């Protein structure tokens, strides 16, 4: 049994980490969150110590590390806001623990360079959660592409719309410096998945950017990708909205629908098992998607020019 600490317990994704820690037979001993509205802890680890201040949390896990075998924190799971990931990963490694971090691992490629040095200095590894890579349908698609014609270039349309209310624009997620913007918040999963299957980026064009919507074109080694991301529920097809749906996701590969709506419930547990076996995703796995999102943030939109996503015609 390994001991875990968790940074960020009040957010949407934290319960999946608590569940993964429990289902892999391990113990959560300490939690850091500035909010004390974390009653979800009772479902998983009611005896875990809660800290509302990073300084006291840091001191606590440092003290545990000095108590010796069986008491020290072995892993720190990180579910904090995006801009704090780098600092919280460093906190973990300084305390002689491995880090397990949610996406995005960091916001900029130079952060990855610094964390590589930190790994060398401490001897501890940094893992992160790329659950879409573990999805059975994604694994089957990758196998199909890998075994297909090596010179074939696929045409892909990625569309992801997930409605968000007014609260979003008052939260840290709407702050570009803290979240990385919409492409990092909701696009990072898909950018990672597509580069995992179809290879690295050769061209990155931005057609449109706003606080709620972004669209562009990616040329990968083996695919041409038109992508459209939005938090505006009005882009959800009318018939779906009429039935109360606020989310629409579509990936077309050569005009064929790639379906992977089911099978998400236990992917964090699968990811944790791989990490505990020493086979988790590491820093190098983050570089493609971090670079894509960073370039999009720093690139001016060119408008409806070239190979743009058809949803842009609705603007």
PyMOL commands that set and color helices and strands:
alter all, ss='L'
color gray80, all
select helices_A, chain A and resi 14-23+41-44+54-67+82-94+109-122+131-134+136-147+166-170+172-174+176-179+182-198+233-235+238-242+267-276+283-297+310-314
alter helices_A, ss='H'
color red, helices_A
select strands_A, chain A and resi 3-7+27-32+49-51+75-78+98-101+126-128+154-162+201-209+213-220+223-230+247-253+256-257
alter strands_A, ss='S'
color yellow, strands_A
deselect
rebuild
show_as cartoon
